[in-house]
Amino acid sequence: MAVADVVPSGSDSTAEVLDVEHPDDATVGKLAAQVARRIEADVVRRGWPVGELLGSEPELRERYGVSRSVLREAVRLVEHHQVARMRRGPNGGLFVSPPDAGPAAQAVVIYLEYVGASVADLIEARRLLEPLAAGLAAQHVTEDGIDLVRRTIDAETITDSPEDRTTQPLHVVLSELSTNPVLRLFIDVLIRLTNRYTDPSGIPPRDYRRARAEAVRRHAEIADAVIAGDRSKAEAWMGDYLEAISGWMLKYSRTPHSGLAGSSTIPAGEETPGAKLAEVVASRLREEIASSGWSVGTVLGSEADLLARYGISRAVLREAVRLLEYHSVARMRRGPGGGLVVGSPDPQASIDTMALYLEYQRVTGADLVMVRDAIELGLISRVTGRYHDPLVAERLEEAVTWTGDGTADDEDWAEHYHEVLAELAGNPVLALFLRILAELWRRHTNKERAEISDSARAEVEHVHRRITEAVLAGDEGLARHRMRRHLTAVTEWWH
């Protein structure tokens, strides 16, 4: 069973035939994913024209040369990525939509919980990124931004009940004022994860009031620095604040999976307004799986059980299950003893969605490198601290060799070294953020990568080896210096 080659995502060709006769479910899924990528690439290439009609269902089937079943599955993926929506009826068709990163952020939070991201991992990520956001907010603040900061501080009042806590709005506001879409997205994930891990019911009221009063005072100091446009002071005070609360967070946070089942403090779903019913159901099922402790292989219920539990149609449930299967969160097993079976989640779908969202936000190479610099320098510091570990030397040497030996069409050849550093650092939050940055980087450097010369590849290998030498010598300052220069140099590949 042969499948025609797919036109590269940047191609303007629209007459490619992708379909096969009588495809099975696996083939439909593969073809649908290919079509979805082409539709998304078309939207990005057109400048993401929200509201524009991409075509009716018959027009799209003809354009991509696929069957109704393949196109409809592709449209489901495009809708899940928040790129476009299909409207039925007269004057219907696939229309470009404004994306919302919320569903992907929620899926990422649950994935990080599944892989055991600790409170310490979360704190480290916040300490790397939030001072940067505060400093950028001070640098770029406007009159409207000053009004927003002041309103935010005014709204922060001391409460007598931990249950009345808010979601740390100042941190979100500063990420928005940073003007960096990548920071804004990552800090949103970090605040969601913080709220998910914080256990207000276990905080003695006196301790809560004391901590809340201290937070309000420190937030006011940070706000004053931002309003004054003092970048260095805003960064320093945000760093001091996060350092001060780290002990409190470690003391009063739940570990992954603990105390989640049946807890009224964990939202049953943070669905996007206007979300399709299947998306809402998929979100609720993800939460149910998370609250069960991610016991892979557990059967949550048969199709009939789930239909009764959620009061939905079979069509809605099956679409919800497809979304879960797309994230590898669960799969439907047919036959006796079958049902919805918990799987091991894969973050790639959320990584793709977040990369597309950042495309919509028109993230620049400077935005990307600024965040990547903060993350990778943090990773370098952690790995350098393990320079005596033989595994570090072995893995880094393999990664350097990979850089030089990889084939020209290997999309991962330049990123592999950085991903190994993230794995060795052992912080799943930072490792996932780096994967999102790498995915976005790949989308903007495909042309350069295809045309890269042997000399350029050798230069990258040389730089990676020099970084490795500094790491294995335990020289953190030199390793950070070489990594920073390397990241600055590769911005030339961005287009």
C-alpha positions in Angstrom: 0.0 0.0 0.0 1.9 3.0 -1.2 1.3 6.6 -0.1 2.3 9.5 -2.4 5.0 11.7 -1.2 3.9 14.8 0.7 4.8 18.3 -0.6 7.0 20.1 1.9 5.1 22.3 4.3 6.4 25.5 2.7 5.3 24.4 -0.9 2.6 26.3 -2.8 1.6 23.1 -4.6 -2.0 22.1 -3.9 -2.6 19.1 -6.2 -0.8 16.4 -4.2 -2.7 13.1 -3.9 -2.3 11.7 -0.4 -5.0 9.1 -0.2 -5.0 5.4 -0.7 -7.7 2.8 -1.4 -9.5 1.5 1.7 -7.1 2.9 4.3 -7.1 1.4 7.7 -7.3 3.5 10.9 -3.5 3.8 11.2 -3.2 5.0 7.6 -6.0 7.5 8.0 -4.3 8.9 11.1 -1.0 9.3 9.3 -2.5 10.9 6.2 -4.6 13.2 8.4 -1.5 14.4 10.3 0.2 15.2 7.0 -2.8 17.1 5.7 -3.1 19.0 9.1 0.5 20.0 8.9 0.0 21.4 5.4 -3.1 23.3 6.3 -1.3 24.8 9.3 1.7 25.7 7.2 -0.6 27.4 4.7 -2.1 29.5 7.5 1.3 30.5 8.9 2.5 31.4 5.4 -0.5 33.6 4.8 0.2 35.5 8.0 -2.6 33.8 10.0 -5.5 35.8 8.6 -8.2 35.2 11.3 -11.6 34.8 9.8 -10.4 33.9 6.3 -12.1 31.0 4.6 -9.6 28.3 3.6 -12.2 26.4 1.6 -15.3 24.2 1.8 -15.0 20.5 2.6 -15.3 19.5 -1.1 -12.7 22.2 -2.1 -10.3 21.0 0.6 -10.7 17.4 -0.4 -9.9 18.2 -4.0 -7.0 20.5 -3.0 -5.3 17.8 -0.8 -6.5 14.8 -2.8 -7.9 12.9 0.2 -11.1 11.2 1.2 -13.8 12.6 3.5 -12.6 10.5 6.4 -9.0 11.7 6.1 -10.0 15.3 5.7 -12.3 15.3 8.7 -9.6 13.7 10.9 -7.2 16.4 9.7 -9.7 19.1 10.5 -10.1 17.7 14.0 -6.3 18.0 14.5 -6.3 21.6 13.1 -9.1 22.5 15.4 -7.3 21.0 18.4 -4.3 23.0 17.5 -6.5 26.2 17.6 -5.6 27.0 14.0 -9.0 26.9 12.2 -12.6 25.8 12.8 -15.0 24.0 10.5 -18.4 25.6 10.1 -21.2 23.4 8.8 -24.2 24.4 6.6 -24.6 27.0 3.9 -21.6 29.3 3.5 -19.6 26.9 5.7 -16.1 25.7 5.5 -12.8 25.8 7.3 -12.1 29.3 8.7 -8.9 30.5 10.3 -9.3 31.1 14.0 -7.4 33.0 16.7 -5.5 30.4 18.7 -5.7 30.0 22.5 -2.8 28.4 24.2 -4.9 27.5 27.3 -5.8 23.9 26.4 -2.2 23.1 25.4 -0.9 24.7 28.6 -3.3 22.6 30.6 -2.1 19.5 28.8 1.5 20.4 29.5 0.8 20.9 33.2 -0.8 17.5 33.5 2.1 15.9 31.5 4.7 17.5 33.8 2.8 16.2 36.8 2.8 12.7 35.2 6.6 12.7 34.7 7.1 13.7 38.3 8.2 17.3 38.0 9.0 18.4 41.5 8.3 21.6 43.4 12.1 22.2 43.3 12.0 21.8 39.5 9.2 24.3 39.3 10.9 26.8 41.6 14.1 26.6 39.5 12.2 27.4 36.3 10.5 30.3 37.9 13.7 31.7 39.2 15.3 31.6 35.8 12.4 33.2 33.9 10.4 35.5 36.1 13.2 37.9 37.0 13.8 38.2 33.2 10.1 39.1 32.7 10.1 41.6 35.5 13.2 43.3 34.0 11.7 43.4 30.5 8.5 44.8 31.9 10.5 47.6 33.6 12.3 48.3 30.3 9.1 48.4 28.2 6.4 49.7 30.6 4.0 52.3 29.2 1.5 54.6 30.8 -1.2 52.0 30.3 1.2 49.3 31.7 1.8 51.4 34.8 -2.0 51.8 35.4 -2.3 48.0 35.0 0.4 47.3 37.5 -1.0 49.7 40.0 -4.5 48.2 39.7 -3.0 44.8 40.2 -1.2 45.8 43.4 -4.3 47.6 44.7 -6.4 44.4 44.2 -4.0 42.3 46.3 -5.6 42.4 49.7 -4.8 40.2 52.7 -7.4 37.5 53.2 -8.1 35.4 56.3 -8.7 32.2 54.3 -6.2 30.3 52.2 -9.1 29.2 49.9 -9.6 32.8 48.9 -6.1 33.0 47.3 -5.8 34.3 43.7 -3.5 33.0 41.0 -0.6 35.5 41.6 -1.8 38.0 39.1 1.2 40.3 39.3 3.4 37.5 37.9 1.1 37.1 34.9 0.8 40.9 34.4 4.6 41.3 34.3 4.9 38.4 31.8 2.4 40.2 29.6 4.3 43.6 29.9 7.6 41.9 29.0 6.4 42.0 25.4 8.0 38.5 24.9 5.4 36.0 23.8 7.6 33.0 24.8 8.0 34.3 28.4 4.3 35.0 28.6 3.5 31.4 27.5 6.0 29.7 29.8 5.1 31.8 32.9 1.5 30.9 32.3 2.4 27.2 32.5 4.5 27.8 35.6 1.7 29.7 37.4 -0.7 26.9 36.5 1.7 24.3 37.8 2.3 26.3 41.0 -1.5 26.5 41.7 -1.8 22.8 41.0 0.9 21.9 43.4 0.0 24.3 46.2 -2.2 22.9 48.9 -4.1 25.7 50.6 -6.0 23.4 52.9 -2.8 22.4 54.7 -1.6 25.9 55.6 -2.2 27.1 59.1 -4.2 30.4 59.0 -1.6 32.3 60.9 1.2 31.1 58.5 -1.0 32.0 55.5 -1.7 35.5 56.7 2.0 36.1 57.5 3.1 34.8 54.1 0.4 36.7 52.3 1.3 40.0 53.9 5.0 39.4 53.0 4.0 38.6 49.4 1.9 41.8 49.1 4.9 43.9 50.5 7.4 42.3 48.1 5.0 42.6 45.1 4.7 46.3 45.9 8.5 46.7 45.8 8.7 44.9 42.5 5.9 47.0 41.1 7.7 50.2 42.2 10.8 49.1 40.3 8.9 48.3 37.2 7.0 51.6 37.2 10.3 53.5 37.7 11.7 51.6 34.7 14.6 50.2 36.8 15.3 46.9 35.1 18.1 45.8 37.3 16.2 46.4 40.5 13.0 44.7 39.2 15.0 41.6 38.3 16.8 41.6 41.6 13.7 42.0 43.7 11.8 39.4 41.8 14.7 37.0 42.3 14.8 37.8 46.0 11.0 37.2 46.3 11.2 33.8 44.6 14.1 32.9 46.8 12.1 33.9 49.9 9.0 31.8 49.0 10.9 28.7 47.9 11.0 27.3 51.4 7.3 28.0 51.9 6.4 26.3 48.6 8.4 23.2 49.5 6.7 23.0 52.8 3.1 23.6 51.7 3.0 21.9 48.3 1.6 18.5 47.5 3.8 16.0 45.6 2.6 14.9 42.2 -0.5 12.8 42.3 -0.9 13.2 46.1 -4.3 14.3 47.3 -5.7 14.9 43.8 -8.5 12.4 43.7 -11.8 14.0 44.5 -10.2 17.2 45.6 -12.4 20.2 45.1 -9.4 22.5 44.9 -8.3 21.0 41.6 -10.5 22.4 38.7 -12.4 19.7 36.8 -11.2 21.4 33.6 -10.0 24.8 32.4 -11.9 24.7 29.2 -11.6 27.5 26.7 -14.8 29.5 26.3 -16.6 28.3 23.1 -14.7 25.0 23.1 -16.4 22.1 21.4 -18.1 19.6 23.7 -15.6 16.8 22.7 -12.7 19.1 23.8 -14.5 19.7 27.1 -15.0 16.0 27.6 -11.4 15.3 26.7 -10.2 17.9 29.3 -12.4 16.3 32.0 -11.1 12.8 31.1 -7.5 14.1 31.4 -8.2 15.4 34.8 -9.8 12.2 35.9 -6.8 10.2 34.7 -4.5 12.6 36.5 -6.4 12.4 39.7 -6.2 8.6 39.6 -2.4 8.7 39.8 -1.6 7.8 36.1 -1.8 4.0 36.6 -0.9 3.0 33.0 -3.1 0.2 31.8 -6.0 1.0 34.1 -9.4 0.8 32.4 -11.4 4.0 33.2 -14.6 2.5 31.9 -16.3 0.9 28.9 -17.7 3.1 26.1 -21.2 2.5 27.6 -19.9 3.5 31.1 -18.4 6.7 29.8 -21.5 7.6 27.8 -23.6 7.3 30.9 -21.1 9.1 33.1 -20.8 12.2 30.9 -24.3 12.1 29.3 -23.0 12.6 25.8 -23.5 11.0 22.4 -21.3 8.3 21.0 -19.9 10.7 18.3 -18.8 13.2 20.9 -17.2 10.6 23.1 -15.3 9.1 20.2 -14.0 12.5 19.1 -12.9 13.2 22.7 -11.1 9.8 22.8 -9.3 10.7 19.5 -7.9 13.8 21.2 -6.7 11.7 24.1 -5.1 9.2 21.8 -3.4 12.1 19.9 -1.7 13.0 23.2 -1.2 9.3 24.1 -3.0 10.0 27.3 -5.4 7.0 26.7 -6.7 4.7 24.0 -9.9 2.9 23.4 -9.5 -0.9 23.5 -12.3 -2.9 21.8 -13.6 -6.3 22.7 -14.2 -8.1 26.0 -12.6 -6.4 28.9 -12.1 -3.3 26.7 -12.6 0.3 27.4 -10.7 3.5 27.8 -7.2 2.5 28.9 -4.7 4.9 30.5 -1.5 5.3 28.5 1.8 7.1 28.9 1.2 10.7 27.7 3.4 12.2 25.0 3.8 16.0 25.0 4.5 16.3 21.3 1.0 17.3 20.4 1.1 20.1 23.0 4.6 21.1 21.8 3.2 21.5 18.3 0.3 23.5 19.5 2.5 25.9 21.5 4.9 26.3 18.6 2.0 27.2 16.3 0.6 29.6 19.0 4.0 31.4 19.1 4.0 31.6 15.3 0.6 33.4 15.6 2.2 35.7 18.1 4.9 36.5 15.6 7.7 35.6 18.0 11.1 36.9 16.8 14.5 35.3 16.9 15.5 37.8 19.6 12.5 36.8 21.7 13.4 33.1 21.4 17.1 33.5 22.1 16.4 35.7 25.2 14.4 32.9 26.8 16.6 30.1 25.5 19.6 31.9 26.9 18.1 32.0 30.4 17.0 28.3 30.2 20.2 26.9 28.8 22.5 28.8 31.1 20.5 27.4 33.9 20.9 23.9 32.5 24.7 24.4 32.0 25.0 25.3 35.7 23.2 22.2 36.8 25.2 19.9 34.5 28.5 21.5 35.4 27.7 20.7 39.0 27.8 17.0 38.0 31.1 17.1 36.1 32.5 14.2 38.2 29.7 11.9 37.1 31.0 9.5 34.3 27.6 9.5 32.7 27.8 13.2 32.0 31.1 12.8 30.1 29.8 9.8 28.2 26.5 11.4 27.2 28.0 14.7 26.2 30.8 13.0 24.1 28.1 11.0 22.3 26.1 14.2 21.7 29.2 16.1 20.3 29.9 13.2 18.0 26.3 13.2 16.8 26.6 16.8 15.8 29.4 16.0 13.5 28.2 12.7 12.1 24.5 13.5 11.6 23.2 13.5 8.0 22.2 16.7 6.2 18.5 15.7 6.3 18.5 15.0 10.0 16.4 17.7 11.5 17.7 17.0 15.0 21.4 17.2 14.4 22.0 20.7 15.8 19.5 20.4 18.7 20.5 16.9 19.9 23.4 18.3 22.0 21.1 20.8 23.8 18.4 18.2 24.5 21.1 15.9 26.1 22.1 18.8 28.3 18.5 19.2 29.4 18.2 15.5 30.2 21.4 15.5 32.2 20.2 18.5 34.1 17.2 16.5 35.3 14.6 19.3 35.4 11.6 18.1 33.3 10.1 21.6 33.3 13.1 23.1 31.6 13.6 20.1 29.4 10.0 20.5 28.0 10.4 24.2 27.5 13.6 23.6 25.6 11.7 21.1 23.3 9.1 23.8 22.5 11.9 26.3 21.7 13.7 23.6 19.5 10.5 22.9 17.6 9.9 26.6 16.9 13.6 26.9 15.9 13.3 24.0 13.5 10.3 25.6 11.8 12.4 28.7 11.1 15.6 27.1 10.1 14.7 24.3 7.7 16.0 26.1 4.7 19.3 26.9 6.3 19.7 23.4 7.7 19.1 21.9 4.3 21.8 24.1 2.8 24.3 23.9 5.6 27.9 23.4 4.6 30.3 20.8 6.0 32.4 23.7 7.4 29.4 25.1 9.3 28.6 21.7 10.7 32.2 21.3 11.8 32.0 24.7 13.5 29.0 23.8 15.5 30.6 20.5 16.5 33.7 22.5 17.6 31.6 24.9 19.7 29.7 22.0 21.3 33.1 20.3 22.1 34.4 23.5 23.7 31.3 23.8 25.9 31.7 20.2 26.9 35.4 20.7 27.8 34.4 23.6 30.1 31.6 21.5 31.7 33.8 18.5 32.4 36.5 20.8 33.8 33.9 22.0 36.3 34.4 25.6 35.0 30.8 26.9 35.2 31.7 30.5 34.2 33.5 29.4 31.1 30.8 27.0 30.1 28.1 29.7 30.5 30.2 32.1 28.5 30.7 29.7 25.6 27.0 28.7 25.6 25.9 32.3 25.5 28.2 33.1 22.6 27.0 30.0 20.7 23.3 30.9 21.1 24.0 34.5 20.0 25.8 33.2 16.9 23.0 30.8 15.8 20.4 33.6 15.6 21.7 34.2 12.1 19.9 31.0 11.1 16.5 32.4 12.1 14.4 33.7 9.2 
